[in-house]
Amino acid sequence: MPASPSTARAINDRLALRLLQQEGPLTAGQLKQFTGLSRPSVADLVERLAAAGLIGVVGESGEQRRGPNARLYGIVADRAHLAALDVRTEGVTVLVSDLLGSVLAEASVPIGDGTDTGPAVEQAVTLVERTAKEAGVERLHTIAVGAPGLIDPATGELRDSSGLPEWHRRLAAALQERLPARVLVENETNLAALAEQRDGAAQDRDTFVLLWLGHGIGAAVVLDGVLRRGASGGTGEIGFLPVPGTSGLPSATGCDGGFHSLAGAAAITELAARYGIVAPAEPHEPYAAALVREAVARVVADAGDSSASGFLDTLAEHVALGAASVVAVLDPGCLVLAGEIGGAGGEVLAARVQDRVGRMSPLPTEVRAGTLGGGAVLRGALLMARDGAQDELFAPPER
């Protein structure tokens, strides 16, 4: 059954808004060219969107002939404001942006291990409120929270996970209660994959696996452009993957003995000590990332540095043990090494991992270094918040 005139108009409006979001400001003539609509239809569309406060005149196109078609129309960036949160075991980082994703303010707060749940939640919520105020924002439309742990596919909520602070699970509800905003929650590694696909190392890939190398180990699986979460939301929990070279096996309550014990930050720090690699610690990142960065710098400066090369070679072998299992099951064609440690290793570590995976698997697999580093989670949360807000604001009415 054909769409009603009102639904057809709403679909055209949304198409125009998406074009303005992707291409930037456009003239009415350019909108006509991109959408294929008639000139009267575009004129009506522009009038509707302007009346709704979604677009406005932001300049002129520079054409010699002045007139309606020479005006540049753009999305009204302050039509809605967004917040993105990166929740870690040691604290929270938040940024506030406009509807187009331009960052207006950013701040962090450390939350100590011994902090009780109530005070920890209060610190995090207060940080969001304070950052919004510093950005001059009275009301947030959408808040996206990136956190470690499993997201329940039925409820969209963070599940109770052993080893993670209770305040992580309580934060989203507290934000929803205190702020008149829509709150979305997603696993941190999944958000990193979203960011690397949109703005980073996987922009040309519809199918890839992102390996997060940070304090812990995680993976995000994107197949045919769709992020896969699994029946229980546990796709990518490769820290529990049994691999050779560990002292035991993982259990349902802990990943000690799994891939985490071989390639997590603590294991990398111990490995660096065996090779005599030392480095000054950097704030807000695992010490292992500084060690990997130091080893890479030494290898780049002197390819004959046996200690640094040996450390990176052994680390690549450890990472490849988990990566090869992922390749054997999913055949993604591309692995992205992300997180603070993946970013620190860069192309030097990625090339070593690719070589070792190639020796263990007949499936051709490119290994790339993530380009967004530890900031990928926050960037992914911002993209999620922006998509959520735009879907709601630009959505056609229900028939």
Backbone hydrogen bonds in HBPLUS format (Angstrom, degrees):
<---DONOR---> <-ACCEPTOR-->    atom                        ^
c    i                          cat <-CA-CA->   ^        H-A-AA   ^      H-
h    n   atom  resd res      DA  || num        DHA   H-A  angle D-A-AA Bond
n    s   type  num  typ     dist DA aas  dist angle  dist       angle   num
A0008-ALA N   A0004-SER O   2.87 MM   4  6.10 164.3  1.90 162.7 167.7     1
A0009-ARG N   A0005-PRO O   2.94 MM   4  6.11 155.6  2.00 145.3 151.6     2
A0010-ALA N   A0006-SER O   3.03 MM   4  6.26 157.0  2.08 142.2 148.4     3
A0011-ILE N   A0007-THR O   2.91 MM   4  6.17 154.5  1.98 151.3 158.1     4
A0012-ASN N   A0008-ALA O   2.98 MM   4  6.22 158.7  2.03 147.9 153.5     5
A0013-ASP N   A0009-ARG O   2.82 MM   4  6.07 153.6  1.89 149.3 157.5     6
A0014-ARG N   A0010-ALA O   2.98 MM   4  6.20 158.4  2.03 146.4 151.3     7
A0015-LEU N   A0011-ILE O   2.97 MM   4  6.22 155.0  2.03 146.3 153.3     8
A0016-ALA N   A0012-ASN O   2.97 MM   4  6.21 161.0  2.01 150.5 154.8     9
A0017-LEU N   A0013-ASP O   2.96 MM   4  6.25 156.7  2.01 149.1 155.7    10
A0018-ARG N   A0014-ARG O   2.93 MM   4  6.15 157.0  1.98 149.9 155.8    11
A0019-LEU N   A0015-LEU O   3.01 MM   4  6.28 155.0  2.07 147.7 154.5    12
A0020-LEU N   A0016-ALA O   2.96 MM   4  6.25 156.1  2.02 148.8 155.2    13
A0021-GLN N   A0017-LEU O   2.91 MM   4  6.12 145.8  2.03 143.5 153.4    14
A0022-GLN N   A0018-ARG O   2.91 MM   4  6.13 151.2  1.99 147.4 154.9    15
A0023-GLU N   A0019-LEU O   2.72 MM   4  5.66 167.7  1.74 154.9 159.2    16
A0024-GLY N   A0020-LEU O   2.98 MM   4  4.88 139.1  2.15 118.0 127.2    17
A0026-LEU N   A0073-TYR O   2.97 MM  47  5.38 148.4  2.07 147.9 148.6    18
A0073-TYR N   A0026-LEU O   2.77 MM  47  5.38 179.2  1.77 143.7 144.0    19
A0031-LEU N   A0027-THR O   2.95 MM   4  6.27 154.7  2.01 149.2 156.4    20
A0032-LYS N   A0028-ALA O   2.93 MM   4  6.18 151.2  2.01 144.1 152.0    21
A0033-GLN N   A0029-GLY O   3.00 MM   4  6.30 152.4  2.08 143.2 150.5    22
A0034-PHE N   A0030-GLN O   2.89 MM   4  6.14 164.3  1.92 154.2 157.6    23
A0035-THR N   A0031-LEU O   2.90 MM   4  5.88 162.6  1.93 149.7 154.7    24
A0036-GLY N   A0032-LYS O   2.89 MM   4  5.47 145.1  2.01 137.9 146.3    25
A0042-VAL N   A0038-SER O   2.95 MM   4  6.26 154.1  2.02 152.9 160.3    26
A0043-ALA N   A0039-ARG O   2.93 MM   4  6.17 157.1  1.98 151.4 158.1    27
A0044-ASP N   A0040-PRO O   2.95 MM   4  6.21 157.5  2.00 148.5 154.0    28
A0045-LEU N   A0041-SER O   2.91 MM   4  6.06 155.3  1.97 142.5 150.1    29
A0046-VAL N   A0042-VAL O   2.87 MM   4  6.08 165.9  1.89 155.6 157.8    30
A0047-GLU N   A0043-ALA O   3.09 MM   4  6.26 158.2  2.14 143.2 149.3    31
A0048-ARG N   A0044-ASP O   2.94 MM   4  6.19 158.4  1.99 151.7 157.2    32
A0049-LEU N   A0045-LEU O   2.98 MM   4  6.21 169.7  2.00 158.3 160.5    33
A0050-ALA N   A0046-VAL O   2.95 MM   4  6.02 156.1  2.01 147.1 153.9    34
A0051-ALA N   A0047-GLU O   2.97 MM   4  6.07 158.1  2.02 144.8 151.0    35
A0052-ALA N   A0048-ARG O   3.00 MM   4  6.23 140.0  2.16 142.7 153.6    36
A0054-LEU N   A0049-LEU O   2.99 MM   5  5.41 152.1  2.07 169.5 163.2    37
A0053-GLY N   A0050-ALA O   3.02 MM   3  5.11 156.0  2.08 103.4 110.8    38
A0076-VAL N   A0054-LEU O   2.81 MM  22  5.41 165.2  1.83 132.8 135.2    39
A0056-GLY N   A0074-GLY O   2.99 MM  18  5.73 148.1  2.09 154.5 164.1    40
A0074-GLY N   A0056-GLY O   2.99 MM  18  5.73 162.1  2.03 162.3 165.9    41
A0058-VAL N   A0072-LEU O   2.81 MM  14  5.68 163.3  1.84 155.7 161.5    42
A0072-LEU N   A0059-GLY O   2.79 MM  13  5.08 177.1  1.79 134.1 133.0    43
A0061-SER N   A0070-ALA O   2.74 MM   9  5.20 154.0  1.80 153.6 162.1    44
A0070-ALA N   A0067-GLY O   2.96 MM   3  5.43 150.7  2.05 115.5 124.5    45
A0071-ARG N   A0068-PRO O   3.28 MM   3  5.68 158.5  2.33 108.9 115.0    46
A0079-ARG N   A0076-VAL O   3.05 MM   3  5.52 155.3  2.11 121.6 122.1    47
A0099-LEU N   A0077-ALA O   2.83 MM  22  4.94 165.0  1.86 154.3 149.2    48
A0141-HIS N   A0081-HIS O   2.73 MM  60  5.52 163.2  1.76 153.6 158.9    49
A0082-LEU N   A0097-SER O   2.91 MM  15  5.23 165.4  1.93 143.8 148.6    50
A0097-SER N   A0082-LEU O   2.93 MM  15  5.23 156.0  1.98 135.9 143.3    51
A0083-ALA N   A0142-THR O   3.02 MM  59  6.51 149.3  2.12 151.7 158.2    52
A0144-ALA N   A0083-ALA O   2.94 MM  61  6.38 158.9  1.98 155.6 159.7    53
A0084-ALA N   A0095-LEU O   2.93 MM  11  5.41 156.3  1.98 153.5 160.6    54
A0095-LEU N   A0084-ALA O   2.97 MM  11  5.41 151.8  2.05 148.8 157.6    55
A0085-LEU N   A0144-ALA O   2.85 MM  59  6.24 152.9  1.92 161.3 167.8    56
A0146-GLY N   A0085-LEU O   2.83 MM  61  5.91 162.7  1.86 148.7 154.7    57
A0086-ASP N   A0093-THR O   2.87 MM   7  5.21 161.0  1.91 153.0 158.6    58
A0093-THR N   A0086-ASP O   3.08 MM   7  5.21 154.7  2.14 138.4 146.4    59
A0087-VAL N   A0146-GLY O   2.82 MM  59  5.94 174.2  1.82 173.8 175.7    60
A0088-ARG N   A0091-GLY O   2.85 MM   3  5.24 167.4  1.87 173.5 172.2    61
A0091-GLY N   A0088-ARG O   3.28 MM   3  5.24 159.5  2.32 101.0 107.0    62
A0111-ILE N   A0090-GLU O   2.88 MM  21  5.35 169.7  1.89 121.4 124.8    63
A0092-VAL N   A0109-VAL O   3.01 MM  17  5.56 158.9  2.06 154.5 160.1    64
A0109-VAL N   A0092-VAL O   2.92 MM  17  5.56 150.7  2.01 157.0 165.4    65
A0094-VAL N   A0107-ALA O   2.84 MM  13  5.57 168.6  1.85 170.9 174.4    66
A0107-ALA N   A0094-VAL O   2.93 MM  13  5.57 158.1  1.98 160.2 167.1    67
A0096-VAL N   A0105-ALA O   2.86 MM   9  5.34 158.5  1.91 153.9 157.9    68
A0104-LEU N   A0096-VAL O   2.69 MM   8  5.59 169.9  1.70 155.1 158.5    69
A0105-ALA N   A0096-VAL O   3.36 MM   9  5.34 150.1  2.46 140.4 141.0    70
A0098-ASP N   A0102-SER O   3.13 MM   4  5.59 145.7  2.25 139.7 147.9    71
A0101-GLY N   A0098-ASP O   3.00 MM   3  5.35 161.1  2.03 112.5 118.4    72
A0115-THR N   A0112-GLY O   3.13 MM   3  5.44 167.7  2.15 114.4 117.4    73
A0120-ALA N   A0116-ASP O   3.02 MM   4  6.10 155.8  2.08 153.7 161.5    74
A0121-VAL N   A0117-THR O   2.93 MM   4  6.14 164.5  1.96 159.5 162.8    75
A0122-GLU N   A0118-GLY O   3.00 MM   4  6.22 161.2  2.03 153.1 158.9    76
A0123-GLN N   A0119-PRO O   2.94 MM   4  6.13 154.2  2.00 145.8 152.0    77
A0124-ALA N   A0120-ALA O   3.12 MM   4  6.40 158.9  2.17 148.5 153.5    78
A0125-VAL N   A0121-VAL O   2.94 MM   4  6.17 168.4  1.95 159.5 162.2    79
A0126-THR N   A0122-GLU O   2.92 MM   4  5.90 162.0  1.95 147.3 153.1    80
A0127-LEU N   A0123-GLN O   3.01 MM   4  6.14 147.0  2.12 139.1 147.9    81
A0128-VAL N   A0124-ALA O   3.21 MM   4  6.57 153.3  2.28 145.4 151.1    82
A0129-GLU N   A0125-VAL O   3.05 MM   4  6.39 164.9  2.07 153.9 157.5    83
A0130-ARG N   A0126-THR O   2.82 MM   4  5.98 163.7  1.85 152.9 157.6    84
A0131-THR N   A0127-LEU O   2.91 MM   4  6.00 160.3  1.94 149.3 154.6    85
A0132-ALA N   A0128-VAL O   3.00 MM   4  6.15 159.6  2.04 150.3 155.6    86
A0133-LYS N   A0129-GLU O   3.04 MM   4  6.26 155.3  2.11 145.0 151.9    87
A0134-GLU N   A0130-ARG O   2.93 MM   4  6.21 155.2  2.00 147.5 154.1    88
A0135-ALA N   A0131-THR O   3.03 MM   4  6.24 137.4  2.21 138.7 150.0    89
A0135-ALA N   A0132-ALA O   3.16 MM   3  5.06 126.2  2.47  91.1 105.2    90
A0137-VAL N   A0132-ALA O   2.89 MM   5  5.17 165.4  1.91 158.2 153.3    91
A0136-GLY N   A0133-LYS O   2.97 MM   3  5.02 156.4  2.02 103.8 111.1    92
A0182-ARG N   A0141-HIS O   3.01 MM  41  6.24 175.0  2.01 141.8 140.9    93
A0143-ILE N   A0182-ARG O   2.70 MM  39  6.07 157.7  1.75 166.4 172.4    94
A0184-LEU N   A0143-ILE O   2.75 MM  41  6.12 163.0  1.78 163.5 169.6    95
A0145-VAL N   A0184-LEU O   2.77 MM  39  6.09 155.8  1.82 149.3 157.2    96
A0186-GLU N   A0145-VAL O   2.90 MM  41  6.27 154.4  1.96 169.7 172.4    97
A0147-ALA N   A0186-GLU O   3.14 MM  39  6.55 154.2  2.21 152.7 160.6    98
A0188-GLU N   A0147-ALA O   2.93 MM  41  4.89 142.7  2.07 122.8 125.3    99
A0159-ARG N   A0150-LEU O   2.76 MM   9  5.50 174.8  1.76 164.8 166.4   100
A0152-ASP N   A0157-GLU O   2.78 MM   5  5.42 165.1  1.81 166.0 161.0   101
A0156-GLY N   A0152-ASP O   2.67 MM   4  5.20 151.6  1.75 157.8 163.7   102
A0164-LEU N   A0161-SER O   3.42 MM   3  5.95 165.1  2.44 130.2 131.2   103
A0168-HIS N   A0165-PRO O   3.24 MM   3  5.78 149.5  2.34 110.0 117.4   104
A0169-ARG N   A0166-GLU O   3.05 MM   3  5.58 122.4  2.39 110.3 122.3   105
A0170-ARG N   A0166-GLU O   3.30 MM   4  6.64 143.1  2.44 144.2 154.7   106
A0171-LEU N   A0167-TRP O   3.07 MM   4  5.90 130.0  2.33 143.8 152.6   107
A0174-ALA N   A0170-ARG O   3.15 MM   4  6.35 156.3  2.21 151.6 158.8   108
A0175-LEU N   A0171-LEU O   2.89 MM   4  6.18 157.5  1.95 158.9 165.2   109
A0176-GLN N   A0172-ALA O   2.97 MM   4  6.20 157.8  2.02 148.7 154.9   110
A0177-GLU N   A0173-ALA O   2.95 MM   4  6.15 149.2  2.04 145.5 153.5   111
A0178-ARG N   A0174-ALA O   3.04 MM   4  6.14 154.8  2.10 147.1 153.3   112
A0179-LEU N   A0175-LEU O   2.91 MM   4  5.72 157.3  1.96 150.9 155.8   113
A0181-ALA N   A0179-LEU O   2.80 MM   2  5.46 139.0  1.97 103.1  91.5   114
A0191-LEU N   A0187-ASN O   3.13 MM   4  6.47 152.4  2.21 150.6 158.5   115
A0192-ALA N   A0188-GLU O   2.99 MM   4  6.31 148.9  2.09 144.3 153.0   116
A0193-ALA N   A0189-THR O   3.03 MM   4  6.33 151.3  2.11 145.2 152.3   117
A0194-LEU N   A0190-ASN O   3.02 MM   4  6.36 154.6  2.08 145.7 152.4   118
A0195-ALA N   A0191-LEU O   2.97 MM   4  6.25 158.8  2.01 149.6 154.7   119
A0196-GLU N   A0192-ALA O   2.89 MM   4  6.14 162.6  1.92 151.5 156.3   120
A0197-GLN N   A0193-ALA O   2.89 MM   4  6.01 147.5  2.00 147.2 155.9   121
A0198-ARG N   A0194-LEU O   3.01 MM   4  6.17 154.8  2.07 146.4 152.9   122
A0199-ASP N   A0195-ALA O   2.75 MM   4  5.65 166.3  1.77 154.7 159.3   123
A0200-GLY N   A0196-GLU O   2.98 MM   4  3.89 133.8  2.20 101.6 109.7   124
A0202-ALA N   A0196-GLU O   3.01 MM   6  5.50 153.7  2.08 126.0 130.8   125
A0205-ARG N   A0202-ALA O   3.08 MM   3  5.19 164.6  2.10 117.1 117.2   126
A0225-GLY N   A0206-ASP O   2.68 MM  19  4.41 157.6  1.73 137.6 131.4   127
A0208-PHE N   A0222-VAL O   2.93 MM  14  5.46 151.9  2.01 148.0 156.2   128
A0222-VAL N   A0208-PHE O   3.03 MM  14  5.46 167.5  2.04 176.8 179.0   129
A0209-VAL N   A0334-CYS O   3.04 MM 125  6.46 157.9  2.09 154.7 161.1   130
A0336-VAL N   A0209-VAL O   2.93 MM 127  6.33 154.5  1.99 149.3 154.9   131
A0210-LEU N   A0220-ALA O   2.93 MM  10  5.12 159.1  1.97 149.4 154.7   132
A0220-ALA N   A0210-LEU O   2.89 MM  10  5.12 147.4  1.99 140.5 150.4   133
A0211-LEU N   A0336-VAL O   2.79 MM 125  5.97 163.1  1.81 158.8 164.4   134
A0338-ALA N   A0211-LEU O   2.83 MM 127  5.91 172.9  1.83 159.6 161.7   135
A0212-TRP N   A0218-GLY O   2.73 MM   6  4.96 162.1  1.76 138.3 143.6   136
A0218-GLY N   A0212-TRP O   3.16 MM   6  4.96 150.3  2.25 135.5 140.0   137
A0213-LEU N   A0338-ALA O   3.02 MM 125  6.02 169.4  2.04 126.9 130.1   138
A0341-ILE N   A0213-LEU O   2.93 MM 128  5.28 144.4  2.06 157.8 162.2   139
A0214-GLY N   A0216-GLY O   3.02 MM   2  5.10 168.3  2.03 167.3 164.3   140
A0265-ALA N   A0215-HIS O   3.31 MM  50  4.83 161.0  2.35 116.1 121.0   141
A0219-ALA N   A0236-GLY O   2.91 MM  17  4.24 126.7  2.20 131.6 138.3   142
A0228-ARG N   A0221-VAL O   2.90 MM   7  5.64 170.7  1.91 166.1 167.6   143
A0223-LEU N   A0226-VAL O   2.94 MM   3  5.30 154.0  2.01 152.8 145.7   144
A0226-VAL N   A0223-LEU O   2.96 MM   3  5.30 166.2  1.98 115.9 120.1   145
A0235-THR N   A0229-ARG O   3.02 MM   6  5.01 168.5  2.03 134.5 130.8   146
A0233-GLY N   A0230-GLY O   3.40 MM   3  4.97 152.4  2.48  91.5  99.3   147
A0237-GLU N   A0234-GLY O   3.21 MM   3  5.84 147.5  2.32 149.2 143.9   148
A0238-ILE N   A0236-GLY O   2.76 MM   2  5.35 138.9  1.92 103.5  91.7   149
A0240-PHE N   A0237-GLU O   3.38 MM   3  6.27 166.5  2.40 119.2 121.7   150
A0241-LEU N   A0238-ILE O   2.99 MM   3  4.88 162.3  2.02 104.2 109.8   151
A0260-HIS N   A0239-GLY O   3.16 MM  21  4.37 169.1  2.18 122.4 119.0   152
A0259-PHE N   A0241-LEU O   2.85 MM  18  5.30 126.3  2.14 134.2 150.0   153
A0251-SER N   A0254-GLY O   2.88 MM   3  5.28 174.6  1.88 170.1 170.3   154
A0254-GLY N   A0251-SER O   3.37 MM   3  5.28 161.4  2.41 100.2 105.5   155
A0258-GLY N   A0255-CYS O   2.83 MM   3  5.24 157.5  1.88 137.7 139.0   156
A0261-SER N   A0258-GLY O   2.91 MM   3  5.58 135.8  2.11 116.7 126.7   157
A0262-LEU N   A0259-PHE O   2.95 MM   3  5.22 150.6  2.04 107.8 117.2   158
A0263-ALA N   A0259-PHE O   2.98 MM   4  6.22 151.2  2.07 159.1 167.8   159
A0264-GLY N   A0260-HIS O   2.86 MM   4  4.80 137.1  2.05 139.3 137.8   160
A0268-ILE N   A0264-GLY O   3.02 MM   4  6.29 155.5  2.08 155.3 162.9   161
A0269-THR N   A0265-ALA O   2.95 MM   4  6.18 154.7  2.02 150.4 157.0   162
A0270-GLU N   A0266-ALA O   3.08 MM   4  6.37 157.4  2.14 148.0 153.5   163
A0271-LEU N   A0267-ALA O   2.95 MM   4  6.16 153.8  2.02 144.0 151.7   164
A0272-ALA N   A0268-ILE O   2.90 MM   4  6.13 158.2  1.94 150.6 155.7   165
A0273-ALA N   A0269-THR O   3.13 MM   4  6.39 152.2  2.21 143.6 150.6   166
A0274-ARG N   A0270-GLU O   3.26 MM   4  6.61 147.0  2.38 143.4 151.2   167
A0274-ARG N   A0271-LEU O   3.11 MM   3  5.26 123.2  2.45  98.1 112.0   168
A0275-TYR N   A0272-ALA O   3.07 MM   3  5.20 130.6  2.32  98.6 111.8   169
A0277-ILE N   A0272-ALA O   2.92 MM   5  5.03 166.9  1.94 145.5 142.9   170
A0276-GLY N   A0273-ALA O   3.14 MM   3  4.92 158.9  2.19  98.2 104.5   171
A0289-ALA N   A0286-PRO O   2.99 MM   3  5.55 141.9  2.14 111.3 120.6   172
A0290-ALA N   A0287-TYR O   3.04 MM   3  5.32 120.1  2.41 103.8 117.8   173
A0291-LEU N   A0287-TYR O   3.13 MM   4  6.54 152.7  2.21 150.3 158.4   174
A0292-VAL N   A0288-ALA O   2.97 MM   4  6.23 160.3  2.01 151.5 155.9   175
A0293-ARG N   A0289-ALA O   2.94 MM   4  6.11 161.1  1.97 148.3 153.9   176
A0294-GLU N   A0290-ALA O   2.94 MM   4  6.10 153.8  2.01 143.1 150.0   177
A0295-ALA N   A0291-LEU O   3.00 MM   4  6.26 159.8  2.04 148.4 153.5   178
A0296-VAL N   A0292-VAL O   2.95 MM   4  6.18 160.8  1.98 153.3 158.3   179
A0297-ALA N   A0293-ARG O   2.97 MM   4  6.18 161.8  2.01 148.4 153.3   180
A0298-ARG N   A0294-GLU O   2.99 MM   4  6.25 153.7  2.06 148.3 155.4   181
A0299-VAL N   A0295-ALA O   2.99 MM   4  6.24 155.5  2.06 149.3 155.6   182
A0300-VAL N   A0296-VAL O   2.90 MM   4  6.12 162.4  1.93 155.9 160.7   183
A0301-ALA N   A0297-ALA O   3.01 MM   4  6.14 154.1  2.07 142.6 149.6   184
A0302-ASP N   A0298-ARG O   2.82 MM   4  5.88 145.0  1.95 141.5 151.7   185
A0305-ASP N   A0302-ASP O   2.99 MM   3  5.62 160.3  2.03 127.0 126.6   186
A0309-SER N   A0305-ASP O   2.96 MM   4  6.04 164.4  1.98 154.6 159.8   187
A0310-GLY N   A0306-SER O   2.83 MM   4  5.71 154.3  1.90 136.9 144.8   188
A0311-PHE N   A0307-SER O   2.98 MM   4  6.15 157.0  2.03 146.1 152.2   189
A0312-LEU N   A0308-ALA O   3.04 MM   4  6.26 168.1  2.06 151.9 154.4   190
A0313-ASP N   A0309-SER O   2.83 MM   4  5.96 155.3  1.89 149.2 156.8   191
A0314-THR N   A0310-GLY O   2.99 MM   4  6.11 162.8  2.02 147.6 151.8   192
A0315-LEU N   A0311-PHE O   2.91 MM   4  6.10 161.2  1.94 150.3 156.3   193
A0316-ALA N   A0312-LEU O   2.89 MM   4  6.00 157.5  1.94 144.0 150.1   194
A0317-GLU N   A0313-ASP O   3.02 MM   4  6.31 150.1  2.12 142.7 150.7   195
A0318-HIS N   A0314-THR O   2.98 MM   4  6.32 153.2  2.05 149.0 156.1   196
A0319-VAL N   A0315-LEU O   2.92 MM   4  6.23 166.6  1.94 157.4 160.3   197
A0320-ALA N   A0316-ALA O   2.84 MM   4  5.91 155.2  1.90 145.4 153.0   198
A0321-LEU N   A0317-GLU O   3.22 MM   4  6.41 135.5  2.43 138.8 147.8   199
A0321-LEU N   A0318-HIS O   3.23 MM   3  5.43 136.3  2.44  99.4 110.5   200
A0323-ALA N   A0319-VAL O   2.99 MM   4  6.20 166.4  2.01 152.5 156.8   201
A0324-ALA N   A0320-ALA O   2.77 MM   4  5.63 159.9  1.81 145.4 149.1   202
A0326-VAL N   A0322-GLY O   3.25 MM   4  6.60 156.5  2.31 148.5 154.5   203
A0327-VAL N   A0323-ALA O   2.94 MM   4  6.23 159.3  1.98 152.7 158.6   204
A0328-ALA N   A0324-ALA O   2.90 MM   4  6.06 157.1  1.95 144.7 150.7   205
A0329-VAL N   A0325-SER O   3.16 MM   4  6.37 147.5  2.27 144.6 151.7   206
A0330-LEU N   A0326-VAL O   2.92 MM   4  5.96 169.5  1.93 157.8 161.1   207
A0331-ASP N   A0327-VAL O   2.82 MM   4  4.68 146.7  1.93 125.0 134.6   208
A0366-GLU N   A0333-GLY O   2.97 MM  33  6.09 173.8  1.98 133.2 131.6   209
A0335-LEU N   A0366-GLU O   2.78 MM  31  6.22 156.9  1.83 160.6 167.6   210
A0368-ARG N   A0335-LEU O   2.76 MM  33  6.14 167.3  1.77 167.0 169.8   211
A0337-LEU N   A0368-ARG O   2.81 MM  31  6.21 165.9  1.83 167.3 169.6   212
A0370-GLY N   A0337-LEU O   2.77 MM  33  5.42 161.3  1.80 144.7 139.7   213
A0343-GLY N   A0339-GLY O   2.83 MM   4  5.92 159.6  1.87 152.6 158.6   214
A0344-ALA N   A0340-GLU O   2.96 MM   4  6.09 148.3  2.06 136.2 145.1   215
A0345-GLY N   A0341-ILE O   2.96 MM   4  6.17 151.7  2.04 148.4 155.1   216
A0346-GLY N   A0342-GLY O   3.12 MM   4  6.34 143.7  2.25 140.8 150.0   217
A0349-LEU N   A0345-GLY O   3.08 MM   4  4.75 168.9  2.09 122.5 124.1   218
A0350-ALA N   A0346-GLY O   3.07 MM   4  6.26 165.9  2.09 150.5 154.9   219
A0351-ALA N   A0347-GLU O   2.91 MM   4  5.86 159.5  1.96 142.6 146.7   220
A0352-ARG N   A0348-VAL O   3.41 MM   4  6.61 155.4  2.47 137.1 143.2   221
A0353-VAL N   A0349-LEU O   2.92 MM   4  6.22 159.8  1.96 157.0 162.8   222
A0354-GLN N   A0350-ALA O   2.88 MM   4  6.08 161.5  1.91 151.5 156.7   223
A0355-ASP N   A0351-ALA O   3.04 MM   4  6.22 157.3  2.09 145.0 150.5   224
A0356-ARG N   A0352-ARG O   3.14 MM   4  6.41 158.1  2.19 147.0 152.1   225
A0357-VAL N   A0353-VAL O   2.85 MM   4  6.05 160.4  1.89 157.2 162.9   226
A0358-GLY N   A0354-GLN O   2.94 MM   4  5.99 155.9  2.00 145.3 152.2   227
A0359-ARG N   A0355-ASP O   3.23 MM   4  6.51 131.1  2.48 133.2 144.8   228
A0359-ARG N   A0356-ARG O   3.21 MM   3  5.11 132.0  2.45  91.2 103.7   229
A0360-MET N   A0357-VAL O   3.02 MM   3  5.17 132.9  2.25  99.7 112.7   230
A0361-SER N   A0357-VAL O   2.95 MM   4  6.03 133.5  2.17 154.0 166.2   231
A0376-ALA N   A0373-GLY O   3.21 MM   3  5.85 163.7  2.24 119.6 121.5   232
A0379-ARG N   A0375-GLY O   3.04 MM   4  6.23 160.1  2.08 152.0 158.2   233
A0380-GLY N   A0376-ALA O   2.81 MM   4  5.94 155.4  1.87 145.7 152.8   234
A0381-ALA N   A0377-VAL O   2.88 MM   4  6.14 153.0  1.96 148.3 155.7   235
A0382-LEU N   A0378-LEU O   3.01 MM   4  6.24 152.5  2.08 144.1 151.1   236
A0383-LEU N   A0379-ARG O   3.00 MM   4  6.31 156.1  2.06 147.5 153.9   237
A0384-MET N   A0380-GLY O   2.93 MM   4  6.15 154.6  1.99 146.4 153.6   238
A0385-ALA N   A0381-ALA O   2.92 MM   4  6.14 159.8  1.96 148.5 153.6   239
A0386-ARG N   A0382-LEU O   2.89 MM   4  6.08 160.9  1.93 149.4 155.0   240
A0387-ASP N   A0383-LEU O   2.86 MM   4  6.03 164.6  1.89 149.7 154.0   241
A0388-GLY N   A0384-MET O   2.93 MM   4  6.06 162.1  1.96 147.7 153.0   242
A0389-ALA N   A0385-ALA O   2.94 MM   4  6.12 162.4  1.98 150.6 154.9   243
A0390-GLN N   A0386-ARG O   2.91 MM   4  6.03 166.8  1.93 152.7 156.9   244
A0391-ASP N   A0387-ASP O   2.84 MM   4  5.94 155.0  1.90 147.7 155.0   245
A0392-GLU N   A0388-GLY O   3.21 MM   4  6.39 152.8  2.29 140.2 146.5   246
A0393-LEU N   A0389-ALA O   2.88 MM   4  6.11 168.6  1.89 156.3 159.6   247
A0394-PHE N   A0390-GLN O   2.76 MM   4  5.53 157.5  1.81 146.9 153.0   248
